[in-house]
Amino acid sequence: MLNAGLTVLGLSRFQFAMTTVFHFFFVPFSIGLAVIVAVMETMYVIKKEATYKKMAQFWGKIFLYSFAVGVVTGIIQEFQFGMNWSEYSRFMGDIFGAPLAIEALAAFFLESTFIGLWMFTWERFKPWLHALFIWLVAIGSSLSAVWILAANSFMQNPVGFAINKTTGRVVMTSFSAVVKNPQLWLELPHVLMGAGITASFVIAGCCAWRLLKKDHVSFYRKSLNVALVIGLIASIGSVAAGDFQTRYLINQQPMKFAAMEGLYKDSTNKGDWAVYSSFNTKQHKTTASLDVPYVLNILSYHRLSGTVKGQNTINQEMHATYDKKFGKDMNYYVPTKTLFWSFRLMAVSGGLFALMAIVGLFFNRRKSQLIMRQRWFLYIMGLMLWLPFLVNTAGWFITELGRYPWVVYGLLTIADAVSPTSTVGSLLFTNIVYFLLFAGLGLVMIVLSHRTLTAGPDGVEMNGYSSEDTSGKVEDPYGTEAFNHD
């Protein structure tokens, strides 16, 4: 009964997708929020305005929630390599282990050490030194991304390796080649810019909801300005990084690029770009399309002329390349509908983020009250706090589903990577447990964040005392009076 329509491969893929998507809700948010909090505290150090200190503590509290949930989901994700993907771990362990070990021993330790110092030492160090702690946390978060993406980039574009003929495993021959992988240095800026967008527009959305209630107007207007400035920079950077990365795919992963553009047949020199398309994925053809001429060539080559191979041509080429090793029954077509619409969601959202940031900064000028009268804009901005999570998920779909059928491109298929000892029953059980766990964690994150927003900046406590000490006296939580219960 458990086997009705369910397979070990399908359940393993679903579990990894579910875990990764949920984990990736919090990773870019935490990376971006660490930077924004660091900027806010730096502004406090420079300007000596208590509001910026309060902003750093307030948004820093939400950062701590996100960091905690991200750590928990990351641990669950790593367990799956051994439980559900043991053949992948056996094949890739020599490559995958090195960057993961560096990430844990260097980057994560840097984050976790200084996040503790930052939390509990607000009145124990000079402001500039305390601000340095949160910058080290932000640097550690970004370094974590470097090493995780180094491992992922090898899966997309294997370099610096050899195959051990005795064991059949991949062994590293050049660590520098793995680190210098061009896929990594095209992927990393896009991820970091996406992190900046995520944190910026979550803060902006939260500020919009509070401004609609006319709650702590000055505080939230200043927070909104900081968020939108960083969000505008990140939006422009994301578009530029995405352009470099997308054009790299034309030759490196042509099937992924063709699916993103909805091409089954080779394009013509006219370079039609599909605004909308419908597909018959079984017959591998486009059934309807609304096209704009020359845009595909401009996006692909930055010129009006050129052609792009379609999926049907690329499928034939891949069969000619890989049939001898993997057989003639391989299906090299990727999920076209998912990649096509995910790419358009990313492209449209990138422009929308930049536009909203520009308009928001105009409305929120220092001596203007225009932002408070534009309730329609605040409602839109409030709803947009959810959009970055959808866009990040779309980007993950493109990156991972576009690699199908490979788990390591050209070397190991997804079907060959799954654990031989996994069962449908165990996977179904763990899928249910993980789903309930993630739903619970997500709910806790939302409730705590909402409670923090409702309490307002005056209700935030760091180091055991209010961010704004109304008595003028700071109590030392480690002093002798703290242990006096008389």
N, C-alpha and C positions, 0 to 999 in steps of 0.2 A: 504493500500500500504506500509506503514511503517513497517507492521508486516511480510512482505515477508522475511522469513528466519531469522528474527531477534527476539531475546527474551530479556526480562529484565535481566535475569540471564547472558546471554552471553555478552550483552553490558556492564553490570556492571563489569564483570570479565575482559573484554577487557580494560575498562577505568582504572581500578585499576592496571592492568599489565602495560599499557602504562605509567601511571603516575609514578609507582614505578621504572620501568626500566629507565626512563629518570632521575628521582631523583637520582637513584643509580649510574648514570654516574658521578655525582658530589660529592656525599658523600665520597666514598673512596678516590677520587682524592684530596678533600679538607683536609681530615684527614692526608693523607700521605704527602701532600705538606706543611702543617703546620709544621710537624716534620722536613722535609728537610730544610725549611727556617730557623727554629730554630737552626738546626745544623750549617748551613752556618753562621748565625750571631754569634753563639758561637765560631766558628773558627776565626771570625773577632776579638772577644773579646780576645781570647787567643793569636793569632798570630799577631794582630795589622796590618794586611794587608788590605788595602782599597778595594782590589778586592772582598774579602769575604763580605764586607758590601754592595758593589754594587750588588753582587750575591743575597744577602738576599732581597734587595729592588726590584731587577728585577723580580725574581721568586715570591716574595711576592705580586707583583702587579697582576700576573696571579692568585695567590691564592685568592685574593680579588674578582676577577671576578667570580671564581668558587663558593666561599662562598655565594655571592649574589644570584646567580642563584639557588644554592641548597636551600637557605632559601625560595625563591619564590615557587619552586616546592614542597617543604615540606609542605608548608601551604595548597596548593591545595590538596595534598594527604590526609592531616588530615580532610579536609572538607568532603571527600568521606565517612568517617566512619558514619557521620550523614546523608548524602544525599542518598547514595546507599546501605549502609550496616547497617541500623538502628537496625535490629534484632540482628546483631552481637554486636553492641554497647550496646544494652539493656542487652544482655546475658553476655557480657564480661566487661562491664564498670567498675565494682568494682575492677577487676584485672588490666585491661588495663590502667585505669586512673592513678593509683599510679605511675608507672614508667614513664609515659609520663609527668606527672606533675613535677616529680623530674628532668627529662631531661630538661624541659623548664625553671623551676625556679632556678636550680642550674647550670647544665652544659652549657646550651645555654647562660644564663646570664653571666657566666664566660667568654665564648668565645666572646660574643658581646661587653662586657665592655673592655676587654684587647685588642681586635682587634682595637678598636678605639684609645686607648692609644698608641698602637704600631704604628699605621699609622701616627699620628700627633705629635709625641714627639721625633723624631730622634735626635734632638740637645738639648733636654731639660733635659735629664737624662744621668747619666753615662752609658757607653756602656753595662756593666754587668747587670744593672737594666733594661735597655731597652730590652736586650736579654731575661730577665726573662718574660717580657710581652708576647712575642711570644711563649715561652714555656708554659705559662698558657693558651694561646689560643689552643695550641696543646693538652694539658691535657684536656681542656674543650671539644674539639672535640672528643677525645677518650672516655671521660665519657658519652657524648651523645650516642655514640655507645653502651656503656654498658647498658644504660637504655632502649634504643630502642630494643636491642637484648633480654633484660630480658622479655619484653612483647612478642616478637616473639617466644622466647623459651618456654613460657607457651603454646602458640598455638601449638608448636611441641610436648611438653611433659608437660601436665598439672600437677602441684604440688601445695601443700599448699592451697587447696581450699575445699569448700563444696558446694552442690547444695541446695539453698533455696527451700524447698518443696512447699511453698506458691506461690512464684513468678517464680520459675523455673530458676532463675538466678544463676550464679556462684558468690560466695562470698569468699573473701580471709580469710583464717584461720591462715596463717603463712607467713608474709612478708619475713622472713629469708629463708623459703623454696623456695620462688619464686626467691630470689637473689642467693641462692645456687644451683639452678637448674643445673644439670650436662650438660644439653644441652647448656646452656648459656656459660659455661666456656670451652666448646669444640668449640663452634661457634665463640666466641669473638676473640681468637688468629688468627683464619683463616681469619676473616674479617680484622683485623688490619694488618696482613701480606699482605693481598691483597691490602690494602690501600697503604702500602709502595711500593709494586710493581707498582701500578698504577701511583703514582706520580713520582717514579724513572724513569720509562720508558717513560713517557710523556716528562719529562725534557731531558732524553737522546735522544729521538727522535727529539726534537726541536733543541738540540745542534748539532745533526748529520746534519740536514738540513742547519744550519748556517755554520758549518765547511765545507760543500761542496761548499759553496760560499766564503770560506776563510774570514769570517766576524768575527772580534774580537776573533781571534783564541785562545789567552791565556785565555780569559774570559770563552769561551764555553768549552775549554778543562778542566779547573778546575771544572766547573759546571758538566761536564760529569763524571769526576772522583767521585765527591761526590755522584751523583745520582747512579752510578753503584755499588759503595760500599754498599750503603743502599739497592739497588735493589737486590744485591747478598744475603745479610743477609735476606731480606724479602722473597726471593725466596726459600731459604733453610727452613726458618721458616714456610712458607706456605705449603710446601710439608709435613713437620713433623706434623703440625696442621691438615692438611687434612687427613693424615693417622689415627690420633687418632679419628677424627670426623667420618670418613667413617666406621671404625671398630665398633664404638659405634652404628651405624645404623643397624648393622646386627641383633641385638636383639630389639632395640628400635623402628625402622621403617623398618621392613624387606622387605615390598613391595617396598619401595623406593630403598633399596640396590639392590634387585633383578633386578629391572628395569635398574639401573645404569650399572649392569653387563650383561644385556640382557638375563636374565634367566627366561624362562617360566617353564621349568622342573627343578627338583632338580639337583644340580651338582653331579658329581661322585667324588670319592676320588682322582681321577687324577687331579682334579682342573683345568680344561681347562678355560683359560681366552680369551675372544673374542677380537681380534684386530679389526675385522669387522664382522658385522652381518646384515642380513636383516630380517624383521619381517612381519608376517601376524597378525596385531593387532586385527582383527575381530575374527579370529580363535584362537588367543592367542598361537601362536607357532613361532619358529624360522625357517625360510626357507633356510637360508644359513649362514655359519659362518666360519671365519678363526681363528683358535684357537692356543694358545700356552699352552702346558701342565704345570700344577703345579703353574702357576703364580697367578691364582685366590686364591689358598690356601695361598700362600706367602703374598699376599696383604691383605687377610681377617684375617688370623690367625698367620702370621709370621712363618709358618711351611709348610711342604710339604703335610701333610694329612689334611683331613677335608672335610665337605660338606656344601653347602649353599642351603637353601630352594628356590625353584622357585616360580614365581608368581601364578601359578595354585594351588599349595599347600597352599600358604598364603591366597589366595582368599577364599578357603574352610574354613580355620581356622577363618577368619574374619567374614564370614557368620555365623559360629557356635557361635561366640562371640556376634555379634551385631544384628542378625536377630530379636530377641525378641523386641528390642527397635526401630530399624530403618526399619524393614521389609525385606522381601526376595528379593526385586527388586533392592537393592543397587548394584552398580558397584564399586568394590574396585580396579580395575586395573588402574594403573597410565599411563600417556603418555610415553610409553616405548622408542619410537624412540628419543624423545626430551631428556629424561634423559640419555639414552645410549650415544648419541653423545656429549651432554653437558659435561658429565664426562670425556670423552676422550679428548675433547678440553682443559679442565682444566688440566688434567694429562700431556698431551704433552706440553702445554704452560708453566707449571711450570718448566719442565726440560729445555725448550728453553730459558726462562728468565735467568735461572742460567748460562747456557752455553754462552749466549750473554754477560752477565755481566763479566764473566771470560775472554772471548776473548777481550772484549772492554777494560778492565783494562790492559791487556797485551799490546795491541796495543797503549794504551794511557799512557805508562810509561813516567815519568817526563822528562827524557833527550832524549826521542826517538821522532822522527817525523813519526813513522810508521803509526799512525792513519790517517795522512793526505794523505798517499799514498794508503790506503785501501778504495777506493771510493765505492767498492761493499759492504763493511761492513757498511759504513755510510748510503748507500741507504736502506739496510735491517733494520738498526736501526731506520732510519727515518720512515719507514713504520710501524714498530712495535709500534709506539706510540699509534696506534689505538687498538692494540691487548688486552691490559688490560681491556678495556671497554667491549669487546666481552666476555672475560673470566669472568668478574664480572657478566655479564648478564646470562651467562651459570650457574654460581653458584647460582644465584637467582632462575633460572628455577628449578634447582634440589631441592633447599630448599622448594620452595612453591608448585610447581606442583607435587612433590613427596609426598606431604601430602594429595593429592586428595583421597577421596571426602570430606575431613574434612577441615573446617576452624579452628576449635579447635579439635585437634586429639582425636577421640573417643567420643567427647561430642556434637559437633555442626557441621552439614554438611554445605557445601557452599550454597546449594539450600535453606536451612532454614535461612541463615544469611542475605539474600538480603532484601532490603526495600520493604514493600508491597505497598507503595505509588508511587514508581518509575514507569515511563512509557517508552515505546520504543521511543516515540517522543522526550521526554526530554533528554534521555540518548544519542540518536543519535546526537542531537544538541550539548550537552556538549562534547561528544567525538570529534566532528569536531572542536569545539572551542579550546579544550585543545590541540588537535594535532597541530593546527595552532599556538597556543601560544608557545608550546614547540619547534616547528620548528623555530619560530622567536627567542626565547631565545637562542637556540642552535646556530643559525646563528650569533647572536650578540656576544656570547661567543667566537666563532671561529674568527670572524672579529676582535674583540678587542685584542685577544691573538696574532693573526697574525700581527696586527698593532704594538703591543708591541715588538714582535720579530724583525720586520722590522726596527723599530726605534733604536733597539739595547740598550745595557745597559746605554749608555750615555744619552738616551732620557727619562729615567725613572725619575719621580718626586715623592717625598714623602714629605709631610708637606709643599708643595707649592714651593719647590726649587729643583734643580737638585741634583741627588745623588752624583755628583762630582762637587763641587763648584769651577768654574774656576777662580773666582775673589778673592777667599780666604776670602770672607766676607759672613756671614750667615745673611740673612734678617729675622727678627722676624715677622711672619705673623700677630701677635697681637700687634706689636709695634705701636706707634703713627704715624710713617712715612707711615704705610700701609694705613692709612685713610686720608692721605694728597693727594688731587687730583690736586694740583696746577701744 
